[in-house]
Amino acid sequence: MRLALLASLALTLAACDSGLDLIDVDVAALSHDPAALVGMWDLTTVTGSGYGSPPETTRPSYSERFTFREDGTVQIELDGEVQETTYDVRRLDYGNGTQSDTPYLFLGDRTERFGLDGDRLYLDSREVDGPLNEYERVRYVAL
């Protein structure tokens, strides 16, 4: 009985490690502070968009790490391949005098919806049938 209770508790804690329901997370409601990006972030979970099938949160089948620096540069490591580029946080300009309601993260030629919740970073591609990626801060970096 105790073993079953402990196993159940461990599964519950593992499912709740970020404190947010990843299927319903609203990145627009989270922080978009560019200074809070500075640090090293590792990909921890991937949640499917739910288009065509129920959304599911899984551990990634690949490794991805971002190292954001105060000088506006970022190192992106994807499965051991390293790329250096710049990043910026700003609203999308729709070209007709209007802008997006929330800021986006520009990573070189990538544009990502994003949100920060403490030591969690979320990159959200669900609106274009992509995943919601959750990253955990590994450490603060001041380079």
C-alpha positions in Angstrom: 0.0 0.0 0.0 2.8 2.4 0.9 4.7 1.6 -2.3 1.6 2.3 -4.4 1.0 5.6 -2.6 4.6 6.7 -3.0 4.5 5.7 -6.7 1.3 7.7 -7.2 2.8 10.7 -5.4 6.0 10.6 -7.6 3.9 10.5 -10.8 1.8 13.4 -9.6 4.9 15.5 -8.7 6.5 14.7 -12.1 3.4 15.8 -14.0 3.3 19.1 -12.0 7.0 20.1 -12.1 6.4 23.3 -13.9 3.4 24.5 -12.0 1.5 25.2 -15.2 -0.9 23.1 -17.2 1.2 22.9 -20.4 -1.8 22.1 -22.6 -3.6 25.3 -21.5 -0.6 27.6 -20.9 -1.2 31.1 -22.3 2.2 32.6 -23.1 0.6 36.0 -23.7 -0.3 36.2 -20.0 3.3 35.4 -18.9 6.3 37.8 -18.6 8.1 39.0 -21.7 11.0 40.7 -19.9 14.1 40.6 -22.1 16.5 40.9 -19.1 15.0 37.7 -17.6 16.0 35.7 -20.7 19.7 36.1 -19.8 21.0 32.7 -18.9 21.2 29.1 -20.0 18.0 27.2 -20.8 17.6 23.5 -21.6 14.6 22.0 -23.4 12.6 19.8 -21.0 9.2 19.1 -22.5 7.3 19.3 -25.8 3.6 19.7 -25.9 1.9 19.0 -29.3 -0.5 21.5 -30.8 -3.5 19.2 -30.5 -4.4 19.6 -34.2 -5.6 16.3 -35.5 -5.0 14.5 -32.2 -5.2 15.3 -28.5 -2.3 17.4 -27.2 0.3 15.4 -25.4 3.3 16.5 -23.3 6.4 14.4 -23.8 10.2 14.6 -23.2 12.0 15.8 -26.3 13.7 13.3 -28.6 16.4 15.9 -29.2 18.5 18.3 -27.0 18.3 22.0 -27.4 20.0 24.6 -25.2 19.9 28.4 -25.5 22.5 30.7 -23.8 21.2 34.2 -23.9 23.7 36.9 -23.1 23.2 40.5 -22.0 24.8 41.8 -25.2 21.9 40.6 -27.3 23.6 37.4 -28.6 22.5 33.9 -28.1 24.2 30.6 -28.6 21.8 27.8 -29.8 22.9 24.3 -29.4 20.8 21.7 -31.1 21.9 18.1 -30.8 25.5 19.1 -30.5 25.5 21.6 -33.4 26.2 25.1 -32.2 25.0 28.4 -33.8 25.6 31.9 -32.7 23.1 34.6 -33.6 21.3 37.7 -32.1 18.1 38.0 -30.2 15.6 40.7 -29.6 12.2 41.1 -27.9 9.7 43.3 -29.7 6.2 43.5 -31.0 5.4 42.2 -34.5 4.8 45.1 -36.9 2.0 44.2 -39.2 2.9 47.0 -41.6 -0.4 48.8 -41.5 0.3 50.9 -38.4 -0.6 48.1 -36.0 1.5 45.8 -33.9 1.0 42.5 -32.1 -0.6 42.6 -28.6 2.4 40.9 -27.0 6.1 40.9 -27.7 7.8 38.1 -29.7 11.2 36.7 -29.4 13.4 37.1 -32.5 16.2 34.6 -32.7 18.2 35.4 -35.8 15.7 34.7 -38.6 13.2 32.9 -36.3 10.2 34.6 -34.7 8.7 32.9 -31.7 5.7 33.6 -29.4 7.2 33.3 -25.9 6.6 33.7 -22.2 8.6 33.5 -19.0 7.4 32.1 -15.7 10.3 32.3 -13.2 12.9 29.7 -14.3 10.7 28.4 -17.1 10.8 29.7 -20.7 8.0 28.7 -23.2 8.3 29.0 -27.0 4.9 28.6 -28.5 4.3 27.5 -32.1 0.9 26.1 -31.6 -0.9 28.7 -33.7 1.0 27.3 -36.7 0.4 23.7 -35.8 3.7 23.4 -34.0 4.5 22.5 -30.4 4.8 24.4 -27.1 8.4 23.9 -25.9 9.2 24.3 -22.3 12.8 25.2 -21.2 14.2 25.2 -17.7 16.9 27.7 -16.6 20.1 25.8 -16.0 22.0 28.8 -14.7 22.2 32.6 -15.0 24.9 33.8 -17.4 26.3 37.3 -17.4 28.6 37.4 -20.4 
